[in-house]
Amino acid sequence: MKTVSISGSLRANVGKKDAKALRAAGEVPCVLYGGKEQIHFSVPRKQFKSLIYTPDVHTVEVSIGDKKYNAILQETQFHVLTDELIHVDLLELVEGKPVTMNIPVRTSGAAPGVRAGGRLVKKLKYVKLTGLIENMPDAVTIAIDNMNIGDTVRVGDVNIDGITFGNPANVSLIAVQTTRVAANVGDAEGEEGEGEETAEGAPAAEGEASKEPAKEEAK
């Protein structure tokens, strides 16, 4: 898993008034917890661009003064009207202590069901995983090379060593669903087969029926 570095400053005061002043100055109030102590600090808002506004998941190297901490992003808060980042919580990584993260779901390969006219549907964009950070994957990648129309991959179908899924085992991750195009192709093939059978059977029956009256007239 890749690491993003951010650098912050300890907050002199903790409170709404101080937080408001920091935000006005382009800073984001932050809290680092999970380790020996809880640390309140602020980071320039622009430093979070490569950490938050991305589909990828990273660990975070936090520099505060002359100290460095390894952490993961735990929670973010945005302004309800402006959608501006206003607060960040980070969880310090402690050796041997499991963490819980939302990890993106991705696919690899090409599904035969899609080539047949089906539609690939990603039911979940992220899954909740718990485990040691060294076992945590960048993404849960599902191979779809053998998926046909109607096939589904569920949480219980995926295993990652040292990792526990927080989602129920029966929750769908990826599915290949039928579409109107696929249904129309199937209907057309069925209709064509029935038409050929009728065409072969009907003339023979008519021919046999037309011969009998002819024989009777000949007699």
N, CA and C atoms as a LAMMPS dump frame, in Angstrom:
ITEM: TIMESTEP
0
ITEM: NUMBER OF ATOMS
657
ITEM: BOX BOUNDS ff ff ff
-5.0000000000000000e+02 5.0000000000000000e+02
-5.0000000000000000e+02 5.0000000000000000e+02
-5.0000000000000000e+02 5.0000000000000000e+02
ITEM: ATOMS id mol type element x y z
1 1 1 N 0.844 -1.186 0
2 1 2 C 0 0 0
3 1 3 C 0.886 1.246 0
4 2 1 N 0.59 2.194 -0.865
5 2 2 C 1.392 3.408 -0.973
6 2 3 C 1.147 4.338 0.213
7 3 1 N 2.139 5.19 0.443
8 3 2 C 2.067 6.129 1.563
9 3 3 C 2.063 7.564 1.062
10 4 1 N 1.18 8.371 1.639
11 4 2 C 1.119 9.809 1.352
12 4 3 C 1.623 10.556 2.586
13 5 1 N 2.473 11.534 2.375
14 5 2 C 3.033 12.303 3.492
15 5 3 C 2.316 13.64 3.646
16 6 1 N 2.006 13.985 4.877
17 6 2 C 1.448 15.302 5.179
18 6 3 C 2.236 15.899 6.347
19 7 1 N 2.257 17.204 6.407
20 7 2 C 2.99 17.892 7.467
21 7 3 C 2.084 18.911 8.139
22 8 1 N 2.02 18.844 9.471
23 8 2 C 1.116 19.731 10.194
24 8 3 C 1.781 20.426 11.361
25 9 1 N 0.986 21.244 12.038
26 9 2 C 1.462 21.996 13.198
27 9 3 C 0.535 21.749 14.373
28 10 1 N 1.132 21.659 15.562
29 10 2 C 0.32 21.474 16.76
30 10 3 C -0.603 22.67 16.958
31 11 1 N -1.818 22.401 17.412
32 11 2 C -2.758 23.478 17.681
33 11 3 C -2.496 24.064 19.065
34 12 1 N -2.412 25.375 19.12
35 12 2 C -2.185 26.043 20.404
36 12 3 C -3.423 25.951 21.282
37 13 1 N -4.589 26.036 20.65
38 13 2 C -5.856 25.965 21.383
39 13 3 C -6.799 25.009 20.662
40 14 1 N -7.66 24.394 21.434
41 14 2 C -8.652 23.478 20.874
42 14 3 C -10.039 24.017 21.205
43 15 1 N -10.792 24.343 20.195
44 15 2 C -12.126 24.884 20.4
45 15 3 C -12.706 25.354 19.077
46 16 1 N -13.988 25.675 19.084
47 16 2 C -14.672 26.079 17.859
48 16 3 C -14.101 27.367 17.278
49 17 1 N -13.789 28.304 18.144
50 17 2 C -13.261 29.596 17.677
51 17 3 C -11.915 29.408 16.985
52 18 1 N -11.053 28.6 17.591
53 18 2 C -9.732 28.332 17.017
54 18 3 C -9.864 27.567 15.699
55 19 1 N -10.768 26.58 15.666
56 19 2 C -10.974 25.788 14.452
57 19 3 C -11.475 26.655 13.306
58 20 1 N -12.374 27.582 13.623
59 20 2 C -12.915 28.488 12.604
60 20 3 C -11.814 29.366 12.026
61 21 1 N -10.919 29.836 12.876
62 21 2 C -9.814 30.676 12.411
63 21 3 C -8.858 29.883 11.532
64 22 1 N -8.624 28.646 11.892
65 22 2 C -7.737 27.794 11.089
66 22 3 C -8.325 27.554 9.696
67 23 1 N -9.597 27.261 9.647
68 23 2 C -10.251 27.012 8.353
69 23 3 C -10.217 28.25 7.475
70 24 1 N -10.407 29.408 8.089
71 24 2 C -10.358 30.656 7.327
72 24 3 C -8.966 30.893 6.744
73 25 1 N -7.947 30.337 7.408
74 25 2 C -6.567 30.498 6.944
75 25 3 C -6.139 29.377 5.998
76 26 1 N -7.097 28.526 5.601
77 26 2 C -6.779 27.441 4.666
78 26 3 C -6.245 26.191 5.325
79 27 1 N -6.405 26.088 6.648
80 27 2 C -5.937 24.918 7.4
81 27 3 C -7.122 24.023 7.771
82 28 1 N -6.835 22.731 7.946
83 28 2 C -7.865 21.77 8.359
84 28 3 C -7.512 21.243 9.745
85 29 1 N -8.382 21.427 10.745
86 29 2 C -8.149 20.846 12.064
87 29 3 C -8.148 19.318 11.972
88 30 1 N -7.195 18.691 12.641
89 30 2 C -7.055 17.23 12.584
90 30 3 C -6.815 16.661 13.979
91 31 1 N -7.149 15.376 14.111
92 31 2 C -6.878 14.652 15.354
93 31 3 C -6.211 13.325 14.998
94 32 1 N -5.118 13.026 15.694
95 32 2 C -4.444 11.736 15.559
96 32 3 C -4.643 10.976 16.866
97 33 1 N -5.222 9.787 16.783
98 33 2 C -5.474 9.005 17.993
99 33 3 C -5.183 7.538 17.732
100 34 1 N -5.284 6.733 18.779
101 34 2 C -5.025 5.303 18.651
102 34 3 C -3.679 4.887 19.188
103 35 1 N -2.792 5.856 19.41
104 35 2 C -1.469 5.563 19.949
105 35 3 C -1.411 5.879 21.443
106 36 1 N -0.252 6.311 21.9
107 36 2 C -0.07 6.613 23.318
108 36 3 C -0.815 7.881 23.743
109 37 1 N -0.963 8.81 22.824
110 37 2 C -1.615 10.066 23.157
111 37 3 C -2.449 10.569 21.984
112 38 1 N -3.394 11.414 22.292
113 38 2 C -4.217 12.041 21.262
114 38 3 C -3.602 13.392 20.915
115 39 1 N -3.417 13.639 19.622
116 39 2 C -2.725 14.843 19.18
117 39 3 C -3.655 15.681 18.309
118 40 1 N -3.807 16.945 18.676
119 40 2 C -4.601 17.892 17.901
120 40 3 C -3.65 18.77 17.097
121 41 1 N -3.844 18.819 15.797
122 41 2 C -2.956 19.585 14.928
123 41 3 C -3.734 20.069 13.717
124 42 1 N -3.086 20.834 12.869
125 42 2 C -3.742 21.315 11.646
126 42 3 C -2.807 21.115 10.464
127 43 1 N -3.419 20.962 9.288
128 43 2 C -2.676 20.708 8.056
129 43 3 C -3.247 21.591 6.952
130 44 1 N -2.398 22.194 6.119
131 44 2 C -2.92 22.967 4.986
132 44 3 C -3.854 22.11 4.135
133 45 1 N -5.006 22.662 3.777
134 45 2 C -6.046 21.912 3.077
135 45 3 C -5.541 21.272 1.776
136 46 1 N -4.665 21.947 1.076
137 46 2 C -4.19 21.451 -0.222
138 46 3 C -3.421 20.136 -0.108
139 47 1 N -2.88 19.836 1.096
140 47 2 C -2.111 18.603 1.258
141 47 3 C -2.985 17.353 1.214
142 48 1 N -4.277 17.522 1.396
143 48 2 C -5.175 16.365 1.408
144 48 3 C -5.668 15.971 0.014
145 49 1 N -5.285 16.729 -0.994
146 49 2 C -5.779 16.477 -2.344
147 49 3 C -5.454 15.062 -2.822
148 50 1 N -4.214 14.625 -2.619
149 50 2 C -3.801 13.305 -3.098
150 50 3 C -4.18 12.183 -2.143
151 51 1 N -4.747 12.54 -0.995
152 51 2 C -5.124 11.53 -0.01
153 51 3 C -6.617 11.244 -0.016
154 52 1 N -7.411 12.302 -0.135
155 52 2 C -8.869 12.16 -0.031
156 52 3 C -9.556 12.094 -1.392
157 53 1 N -9.14 12.94 -2.317
158 53 2 C -9.839 13.028 -3.604
159 53 3 C -9.266 12.034 -4.595
160 54 1 N -9.33 10.754 -4.239
161 54 2 C -8.801 9.671 -5.058
162 54 3 C -9.534 8.388 -4.696
163 55 1 N -9.715 7.469 -5.64
164 55 2 C -10.35 6.189 -5.316
165 55 3 C -9.403 5.221 -4.613
166 56 1 N -8.114 5.54 -4.602
167 56 2 C -7.118 4.659 -3.99
168 56 3 C -7.058 4.864 -2.477
169 57 1 N -6.52 3.851 -1.801
170 57 2 C -6.372 3.902 -0.353
171 57 3 C -4.886 3.934 -0.012
172 58 1 N -4.515 4.783 0.94
173 58 2 C -3.111 4.938 1.305
174 58 3 C -2.932 4.901 2.819
175 59 1 N -1.705 4.629 3.219
176 59 2 C -1.315 4.929 4.589
177 59 3 C -0.786 6.361 4.583
178 60 1 N -0.677 6.941 5.779
179 60 2 C -0.297 8.353 5.88
180 60 3 C 0.908 8.498 6.803
181 61 1 N 1.93 9.181 6.332
182 61 2 C 3.047 9.55 7.194
183 61 3 C 2.809 10.989 7.643
184 62 1 N 2.563 11.16 8.94
185 62 2 C 2.226 12.47 9.486
186 62 3 C 3.453 13.06 10.185
187 63 1 N 3.886 14.216 9.736
188 63 2 C 4.999 14.922 10.377
189 63 3 C 4.434 16.096 11.176
190 64 1 N 4.695 16.079 12.477
191 64 2 C 4.249 17.168 13.353
192 64 3 C 5.471 17.616 14.154
193 65 1 N 5.974 18.78 13.837
194 65 2 C 7.212 19.226 14.468
195 65 3 C 8.351 18.315 14.057
196 66 1 N 9.07 17.78 15.036
197 66 2 C 10.186 16.878 14.736
198 66 3 C 9.809 15.412 14.888
199 67 1 N 8.509 15.124 14.999
200 67 2 C 8.054 13.744 15.162
201 67 3 C 7.271 13.266 13.928
202 68 1 N 7.364 11.968 13.667
203 68 2 C 6.632 11.369 12.558
204 68 3 C 5.785 10.203 13.064
205 69 1 N 4.594 10.073 12.488
206 69 2 C 3.67 9.019 12.882
207 69 3 C 3.131 8.339 11.62
208 70 1 N 2.941 7.024 11.714
209 70 2 C 2.285 6.288 10.626
210 70 3 C 0.821 6.114 10.983
211 71 1 N -0.043 6.42 10.036
212 71 2 C -1.477 6.42 10.336
213 71 3 C -2.284 6.044 9.098
214 72 1 N -3.589 5.928 9.288
215 72 2 C -4.533 5.766 8.184
216 72 3 C -5.655 6.778 8.375
217 73 1 N -6.257 7.148 7.279
218 73 2 C -7.398 8.056 7.322
219 73 3 C -8.591 7.336 7.936
220 74 1 N -9.192 7.936 8.95
221 74 2 C -10.291 7.276 9.635
222 74 3 C -11.632 7.92 9.346
223 75 1 N -11.68 9.247 9.363
224 75 2 C -12.947 9.938 9.119
225 75 3 C -12.691 11.341 8.6
226 76 1 N -13.56 11.795 7.698
227 76 2 C -13.472 13.151 7.163
228 76 3 C -14.817 13.834 7.304
229 77 1 N -14.795 15.135 7.498
230 77 2 C -16.03 15.916 7.583
231 77 3 C -15.968 17.05 6.568
232 78 1 N -17.096 17.28 5.897
233 78 2 C -17.179 18.325 4.879
234 78 3 C -18.31 19.287 5.24
235 79 1 N -18.158 20.52 4.831
236 79 2 C -19.185 21.527 5.066
237 79 3 C -20.443 21.159 4.271
238 80 1 N -21.593 21.246 4.89
239 80 2 C -22.834 20.786 4.264
240 80 3 C -23.231 21.621 3.043
241 81 1 N -22.787 22.868 2.991
242 81 2 C -23.167 23.739 1.877
243 81 3 C -22.064 23.881 0.837
244 82 1 N -20.838 24.079 1.3
245 82 2 C -19.73 24.33 0.361
246 82 3 C -18.974 23.067 -0.027
247 83 1 N -19.214 21.962 0.706
248 83 2 C -18.508 20.696 0.481
249 83 3 C -17.002 20.844 0.712
250 84 1 N -16.635 21.81 1.498
251 84 2 C -15.226 22.038 1.818
252 84 3 C -14.801 21.144 2.976
253 85 1 N -13.598 20.599 2.889
254 85 2 C -13.074 19.746 3.956
255 85 3 C -12.874 20.576 5.223
256 86 1 N -13.469 20.134 6.338
257 86 2 C -13.399 20.945 7.564
258 86 3 C -12.785 20.193 8.75
259 87 1 N -12.648 18.863 8.66
260 87 2 C -12.048 18.132 9.78
261 87 3 C -11.588 16.748 9.307
262 88 1 N -10.477 16.289 9.894
263 88 2 C -9.936 14.967 9.541
264 88 3 C -9.512 14.234 10.811
265 89 1 N -9.927 12.971 10.914
266 89 2 C -9.46 12.086 11.991
267 89 3 C -8.505 11.063 11.381
268 90 1 N -7.377 10.85 12.047
269 90 2 C -6.403 9.85 11.604
270 90 3 C -6.151 8.861 12.735
271 91 1 N -6.025 7.583 12.374
272 91 2 C -5.764 6.528 13.35
273 91 3 C -4.302 6.128 13.258
274 92 1 N -3.604 6.261 14.383
275 92 2 C -2.186 5.898 14.388
276 92 3 C -2.032 4.379 14.282
277 93 1 N -1.079 3.938 13.465
278 93 2 C -0.821 2.514 13.296
279 93 3 C 0.112 2.04 14.396
280 94 1 N -0.339 1.004 15.112
281 94 2 C 0.447 0.416 16.193
282 94 3 C 0.821 -1.001 15.777
283 95 1 N 2.089 -1.329 15.882
284 95 2 C 2.564 -2.648 15.455
285 95 3 C 1.798 -3.767 16.162
286 96 1 N 1.301 -4.716 15.357
287 96 2 C 0.576 -5.862 15.895
288 96 3 C -0.886 -5.607 16.199
289 97 1 N -1.35 -4.39 15.965
290 97 2 C -2.749 -4.05 16.248
291 97 3 C -3.548 -3.982 14.948
292 98 1 N -4.614 -4.781 14.819
293 98 2 C -5.413 -4.769 13.576
294 98 3 C -6.109 -3.426 13.367
295 99 1 N -6.365 -3.119 12.114
296 99 2 C -7.108 -1.914 11.754
297 99 3 C -8.258 -2.299 10.836
298 100 1 N -9.236 -1.428 10.737
299 100 2 C -10.37 -1.634 9.838
300 100 3 C -10.364 -0.535 8.788
301 101 1 N -10.458 -0.944 7.522
302 101 2 C -10.397 0.018 6.42
303 101 3 C -11.44 -0.312 5.362
304 102 1 N -11.899 0.704 4.665
305 102 2 C -12.759 0.515 3.498
306 102 3 C -11.864 0.423 2.266
307 103 1 N -11.872 -0.742 1.634
308 103 2 C -10.978 -1.031 0.522
309 103 3 C -11.795 -1.131 -0.772
310 104 1 N -11.324 -0.507 -1.877
311 104 2 C -12.095 -0.534 -3.127
312 104 3 C -12.188 -1.925 -3.751
313 105 1 N -13.3 -2.169 -4.436
314 105 2 C -13.518 -3.416 -5.173
315 105 3 C -13.231 -3.152 -6.646
316 106 1 N -12.395 -3.995 -7.256
317 106 2 C -12.051 -3.845 -8.665
318 106 3 C -12.182 -5.186 -9.375
319 107 1 N -12.18 -5.148 -10.681
320 107 2 C -12.292 -6.373 -11.478
321 107 3 C -11.111 -6.494 -12.424
322 108 1 N -10.849 -7.733 -12.845
323 108 2 C -9.809 -7.983 -13.843
324 108 3 C -10.342 -8.986 -14.854
325 109 1 N -9.913 -8.829 -16.107
326 109 2 C -10.359 -9.744 -17.155
327 109 3 C -11.621 -9.266 -17.852
328 110 1 N -12.152 -10.142 -18.698
329 110 2 C -13.362 -9.835 -19.465
330 110 3 C -14.367 -10.963 -19.272
331 111 1 N -15.596 -10.615 -18.937
332 111 2 C -16.628 -11.616 -18.655
333 111 3 C -17.291 -12.092 -19.946
334 112 1 N -17.362 -13.413 -20.173
335 112 2 C -18.082 -13.939 -21.341
336 112 3 C -19.532 -13.484 -21.375
337 113 1 N -20.135 -13.32 -20.191
338 113 2 C -21.526 -12.886 -20.137
339 113 3 C -21.732 -11.487 -20.677
340 114 1 N -20.727 -10.64 -20.542
341 114 2 C -20.822 -9.283 -21.091
342 114 3 C -20.716 -9.333 -22.611
343 115 1 N -19.819 -10.169 -23.119
344 115 2 C -19.694 -10.315 -24.577
345 115 3 C -20.974 -10.885 -25.184
346 116 1 N -21.718 -11.644 -24.364
347 116 2 C -22.977 -12.228 -24.842
348 116 3 C -24.142 -11.252 -24.728
349 117 1 N -23.863 -10.025 -24.283
350 117 2 C -24.92 -9.024 -24.203
351 117 3 C -25.358 -8.667 -22.799
352 118 1 N -24.739 -9.3 -21.782
353 118 2 C -25.085 -9.001 -20.401
354 118 3 C -24.415 -7.726 -19.926
355 119 1 N -24.71 -7.345 -18.695
356 119 2 C -24.175 -6.108 -18.13
357 119 3 C -23.48 -6.411 -16.809
358 120 1 N -22.222 -5.959 -16.689
359 120 2 C -21.467 -6.149 -15.465
360 120 3 C -21.869 -5.081 -14.455
361 121 1 N -22.284 -5.52 -13.277
362 121 2 C -22.752 -4.591 -12.248
363 121 3 C -21.895 -4.761 -10.998
364 122 1 N -21.319 -3.648 -10.527
365 122 2 C -20.553 -3.669 -9.282
366 122 3 C -21.504 -3.28 -8.164
367 123 1 N -21.843 -4.248 -7.328
368 123 2 C -22.817 -4.022 -6.264
369 123 3 C -22.252 -3.168 -5.137
370 124 1 N -20.981 -3.35 -4.824
371 124 2 C -20.315 -2.571 -3.782
372 124 3 C -19.046 -1.942 -4.341
373 125 1 N -18.853 -0.66 -4.085
374 125 2 C -17.622 0.008 -4.503
375 125 3 C -16.491 -0.238 -3.506
376 126 1 N -16.877 -0.413 -2.238
377 126 2 C -15.893 -0.646 -1.184
378 126 3 C -16.378 -1.763 -0.27
379 127 1 N -15.424 -2.484 0.324
380 127 2 C -15.74 -3.474 1.345
381 127 3 C -14.944 -3.144 2.598
382 128 1 N -15.49 -3.53 3.75
383 128 2 C -14.83 -3.242 5.023
384 128 3 C -13.964 -4.436 5.413
385 129 1 N -12.663 -4.193 5.54
386 129 2 C -11.712 -5.249 5.879
387 129 3 C -11.029 -4.937 7.202
388 130 1 N -10.738 -5.993 7.957
389 130 2 C -10.026 -5.856 9.223
390 130 3 C -8.823 -6.796 9.225
391 131 1 N -7.676 -6.266 9.629
392 131 2 C -6.463 -7.073 9.683
393 131 3 C -5.263 -6.191 9.953
394 132 1 N -4.093 -6.798 10.017
395 132 2 C -2.861 -6.032 10.186
396 132 3 C -2.596 -5.24 8.916
397 133 1 N -2.02 -4.055 9.066
398 133 2 C -1.823 -3.183 7.916
399 133 3 C -0.941 -3.837 6.86
400 134 1 N 0 -4.686 7.287
401 134 2 C 0.889 -5.338 6.309
402 134 3 C 0.163 -6.38 5.456
403 135 1 N -1.007 -6.827 5.914
404 135 2 C -1.81 -7.78 5.138
405 135 3 C -2.911 -7.115 4.325
406 136 1 N -3.089 -5.814 4.528
407 136 2 C -4.197 -5.11 3.893
408 136 3 C -3.885 -4.872 2.407
409 137 1 N -4.781 -5.306 1.5
410 137 2 C -4.542 -5.105 0.069
411 137 3 C -4.884 -3.69 -0.373
412 138 1 N -4.322 -3.277 -1.497
413 138 2 C -4.681 -1.98 -2.075
414 138 3 C -6.113 -1.989 -2.581
415 139 1 N -6.56 -3.169 -3.025
416 139 2 C -7.922 -3.322 -3.545
417 139 3 C -8.3 -4.792 -3.494
418 140 1 N -9.586 -5.071 -3.467
419 140 2 C -10.089 -6.436 -3.599
420 140 3 C -10.394 -6.641 -5.076
421 141 1 N -9.516 -7.374 -5.751
422 141 2 C -9.628 -7.557 -7.208
423 141 3 C -10.262 -8.907 -7.514
424 142 1 N -11.339 -8.878 -8.273
425 142 2 C -12.09 -10.091 -8.603
426 142 3 C -11.939 -10.401 -10.085
427 143 1 N -11.465 -11.605 -10.382
428 143 2 C -11.333 -12.053 -11.781
429 143 3 C -12.713 -12.434 -12.312
430 144 1 N -13.082 -11.874 -13.461
431 144 2 C -14.428 -12.105 -14.005
432 144 3 C -14.394 -12.913 -15.303
433 145 1 N -13.252 -13.552 -15.598
434 145 2 C -13.081 -14.261 -16.873
435 145 3 C -14.065 -15.41 -17.061
436 146 1 N -14.597 -15.958 -15.985
437 146 2 C -15.507 -17.107 -16.095
438 146 3 C -16.955 -16.753 -15.767
439 147 1 N -17.26 -15.476 -15.704
440 147 2 C -18.615 -15.07 -15.314
441 147 3 C -19.545 -14.962 -16.526
442 148 1 N -20.624 -15.716 -16.483
443 148 2 C -21.64 -15.679 -17.529
444 148 3 C -22.875 -14.926 -17.018
445 149 1 N -23.836 -14.722 -17.886
446 149 2 C -25.059 -14.029 -17.499
447 149 3 C -25.746 -14.79 -16.364
448 150 1 N -26.056 -14.072 -15.292
449 150 2 C -26.689 -14.678 -14.127
450 150 3 C -25.718 -15.04 -13.017
451 151 1 N -24.406 -14.971 -13.286
452 151 2 C -23.408 -15.307 -12.265
453 151 3 C -23.189 -14.135 -11.308
454 152 1 N -22.894 -14.468 -10.048
455 152 2 C -22.662 -13.468 -9.004
456 152 3 C -21.487 -13.888 -8.137
457 153 1 N -20.65 -12.931 -7.773
458 153 2 C -19.576 -13.173 -6.804
459 153 3 C -19.967 -12.46 -5.516
460 154 1 N -20.013 -13.222 -4.426
461 154 2 C -20.403 -12.676 -3.129
462 154 3 C -19.205 -12.55 -2.199
463 155 1 N -19.41 -11.845 -1.105
464 155 2 C -18.325 -11.635 -0.139
465 155 3 C -17.743 -12.965 0.314
466 156 1 N -18.617 -13.944 0.573
467 156 2 C -18.16 -15.246 1.042
468 156 3 C -17.328 -16.016 0.038
469 157 1 N -17.334 -15.586 -1.225
470 157 2 C -16.548 -16.262 -2.259
471 157 3 C -15.103 -15.774 -2.304
472 158 1 N -14.788 -14.728 -1.564
473 158 2 C -13.463 -14.107 -1.627
474 158 3 C -12.706 -14.367 -0.329
475 159 1 N -11.467 -14.814 -0.458
476 159 2 C -10.624 -15.063 0.703
477 159 3 C -9.307 -14.307 0.565
478 160 1 N -8.907 -13.602 1.618
479 160 2 C -7.63 -12.904 1.666
480 160 3 C -6.944 -13.307 2.959
481 161 1 N -5.744 -13.843 2.86
482 161 2 C -5.018 -14.326 4.031
483 161 3 C -4.844 -13.227 5.078
484 162 1 N -5.21 -13.532 6.303
485 162 2 C -5.018 -12.605 7.399
486 162 3 C -6.022 -11.477 7.463
487 163 1 N -7.051 -11.54 6.622
488 163 2 C -8.027 -10.45 6.533
489 163 3 C -9.433 -10.989 6.807
490 164 1 N -10.211 -10.225 7.569
491 164 2 C -11.609 -10.559 7.849
492 164 3 C -12.516 -9.522 7.206
493 165 1 N -13.561 -9.99 6.536
494 165 2 C -14.531 -9.085 5.908
495 165 3 C -15.571 -8.657 6.937
496 166 1 N -15.883 -7.365 6.915
497 166 2 C -16.909 -6.848 7.801
498 166 3 C -18.298 -6.891 7.194
499 167 1 N -18.386 -7.205 5.905
500 167 2 C -19.677 -7.307 5.224
501 167 3 C -20.204 -8.733 5.323
502 168 1 N -21.527 -8.926 5.384
503 168 2 C -22.096 -10.282 5.427
504 168 3 C -21.663 -11.116 4.217
505 169 1 N -21.498 -12.42 4.443
506 169 2 C -20.99 -13.314 3.401
507 169 3 C -21.899 -13.398 2.184
508 170 1 N -23.207 -13.165 2.376
509 170 2 C -24.15 -13.306 1.257
510 170 3 C -24.335 -12.027 0.445
511 171 1 N -23.605 -10.971 0.791
512 171 2 C -23.724 -9.709 0.049
513 171 3 C -23.01 -9.832 -1.299
514 172 1 N -23.674 -9.404 -2.352
515 172 2 C -23.111 -9.486 -3.704
516 172 3 C -22.062 -8.392 -3.925
517 173 1 N -20.976 -8.762 -4.581
518 173 2 C -19.94 -7.805 -4.951
519 173 3 C -20.016 -7.459 -6.435
520 174 1 N -20.036 -8.505 -7.26
521 174 2 C -20.06 -8.347 -8.717
522 174 3 C -21.111 -9.288 -9.29
523 175 1 N -21.859 -8.83 -10.28
524 175 2 C -22.853 -9.68 -10.94
525 175 3 C -22.899 -9.36 -12.423
526 176 1 N -23.203 -10.382 -13.221
527 176 2 C -23.457 -10.171 -14.649
528 176 3 C -24.947 -10.374 -14.859
529 177 1 N -25.618 -9.29 -15.123
530 177 2 C -27.071 -9.328 -15.244
531 177 3 C -27.494 -9.345 -16.705
532 178 1 N -28.653 -9.934 -16.941
533 178 2 C -29.191 -9.952 -18.295
534 178 3 C -29.676 -8.554 -18.671
535 179 1 N -29.696 -8.289 -19.96
536 179 2 C -30.174 -7.003 -20.468
537 179 3 C -31.246 -7.254 -21.514
538 180 1 N -31.903 -6.199 -21.958
539 180 2 C -32.927 -6.325 -22.991
540 180 3 C -32.327 -6.88 -24.275
541 181 1 N -31.087 -6.48 -24.562
542 181 2 C -30.422 -6.976 -25.771
543 181 3 C -30.223 -8.474 -25.68
544 182 1 N -29.707 -8.938 -24.52
545 182 2 C -29.471 -10.372 -24.349
546 182 3 C -30.778 -11.143 -24.384
547 183 1 N -31.823 -10.589 -23.761
548 183 2 C -33.124 -11.25 -23.752
549 183 3 C -33.703 -11.338 -25.158
550 184 1 N -33.545 -10.267 -25.949
551 184 2 C -34.062 -10.261 -27.322
552 184 3 C -33.331 -11.261 -28.193
553 185 1 N -32.014 -11.391 -27.955
554 185 2 C -31.238 -12.374 -28.722
555 185 3 C -31.729 -13.778 -28.413
556 186 1 N -31.984 -14.043 -27.116
557 186 2 C -32.478 -15.354 -26.719
558 186 3 C -33.856 -15.628 -27.287
559 187 1 N -34.729 -14.639 -27.271
560 187 2 C -36.075 -14.81 -27.818
561 187 3 C -36.028 -15.056 -29.319
562 188 1 N -35.138 -14.323 -30.001
563 188 2 C -35.039 -14.471 -31.455
564 188 3 C -34.552 -15.866 -31.822
565 189 1 N -33.59 -16.383 -31.053
566 189 2 C -33.089 -17.733 -31.329
567 189 3 C -34.176 -18.766 -31.087
568 190 1 N -34.978 -18.552 -30.028
569 190 2 C -36.063 -19.484 -29.74
570 190 3 C -37.126 -19.458 -30.809
571 191 1 N -37.476 -18.271 -31.268
572 191 2 C -38.497 -18.146 -32.303
573 191 3 C -38.034 -18.754 -33.609
574 192 1 N -36.749 -18.576 -33.919
575 192 2 C -36.216 -19.12 -35.17
576 192 3 C -36.256 -20.63 -35.151
577 193 1 N -35.919 -21.228 -33.999
578 193 2 C -35.958 -22.68 -33.888
579 193 3 C -37.368 -23.203 -34.033
580 194 1 N -38.345 -22.559 -33.415
581 194 2 C -39.733 -23.003 -33.504
582 194 3 C -40.244 -22.869 -34.927
583 195 1 N -39.841 -21.848 -35.646
584 195 2 C -40.283 -21.633 -37.016
585 195 3 C -39.795 -22.717 -37.944
586 196 1 N -38.552 -23.152 -37.734
587 196 2 C -38.002 -24.21 -38.587
588 196 3 C -38.73 -25.52 -38.342
589 197 1 N -39.038 -25.791 -37.084
590 197 2 C -39.73 -27.038 -36.781
591 197 3 C -41.118 -27.043 -37.4
592 198 1 N -41.817 -25.912 -37.36
593 198 2 C -43.154 -25.816 -37.945
594 198 3 C -43.097 -25.93 -39.456
595 199 1 N -42.076 -25.307 -40.044
596 199 2 C -41.964 -25.328 -41.493
597 199 3 C -41.698 -26.73 -42.006
598 200 1 N -40.903 -27.503 -41.229
599 200 2 C -40.61 -28.87 -41.658
600 200 3 C -41.819 -29.767 -41.472
601 201 1 N -42.534 -29.546 -40.394
602 201 2 C -43.655 -30.432 -40.08
603 201 3 C -44.897 -30.113 -40.887
604 202 1 N -45.197 -28.854 -41.084
605 202 2 C -46.446 -28.461 -41.723
606 202 3 C -46.572 -28.897 -43.164
607 203 1 N -45.568 -28.704 -44.028
608 203 2 C -45.737 -29.123 -45.415
609 203 3 C -45.933 -30.618 -45.543
610 204 1 N -45.236 -31.4 -44.686
611 204 2 C -45.365 -32.855 -44.77
612 204 3 C -46.791 -33.259 -44.433
613 205 1 N -47.332 -32.665 -43.394
614 205 2 C -48.7 -33 -43.001
615 205 3 C -49.671 -32.605 -44.083
616 206 1 N -49.469 -31.451 -44.717
617 206 2 C -50.364 -31.018 -45.767
618 206 3 C -50.242 -31.923 -46.976
619 207 1 N -49 -32.354 -47.259
620 207 2 C -48.786 -33.217 -48.41
621 207 3 C -49.47 -34.558 -48.228
622 208 1 N -49.345 -35.117 -47.036
623 208 2 C -49.95 -36.409 -46.759
624 208 3 C -51.464 -36.297 -46.812
625 209 1 N -51.992 -35.213 -46.321
626 209 2 C -53.453 -35.054 -46.334
627 209 3 C -53.962 -34.879 -47.755
628 210 1 N -53.196 -34.231 -48.614
629 210 2 C -53.666 -33.969 -49.973
630 210 3 C -53.593 -35.199 -50.849
631 211 1 N -52.726 -36.195 -50.439
632 211 2 C -52.598 -37.403 -51.253
633 211 3 C -53.801 -38.315 -51.05
634 212 1 N -54.353 -38.377 -49.857
635 212 2 C -55.433 -39.299 -49.566
636 212 3 C -56.683 -39.019 -50.424
637 213 1 N -57.169 -37.819 -50.52
638 213 2 C -58.317 -37.565 -51.382
639 213 3 C -58.022 -37.913 -52.832
640 214 1 N -56.793 -37.716 -53.251
641 214 2 C -56.445 -38.013 -54.648
642 214 3 C -56.588 -39.478 -54.92
643 215 1 N -56.168 -40.338 -53.958
644 215 2 C -56.283 -41.78 -54.139
645 215 3 C -57.74 -42.198 -54.197
646 216 1 N -58.571 -41.602 -53.361
647 216 2 C -59.97 -41.944 -53.338
648 216 3 C -60.632 -41.556 -54.659
649 217 1 N -60.247 -40.444 -55.234
650 217 2 C -60.821 -40.031 -56.5
651 217 3 C -60.38 -40.96 -57.617
652 218 1 N -59.135 -41.445 -57.485
653 218 2 C -58.639 -42.35 -58.519
654 218 3 C -59.41 -43.646 -58.48
655 219 1 N -59.755 -44.094 -57.255
656 219 2 C -60.531 -45.308 -57.138
657 219 3 C -61.886 -45.104 -57.718
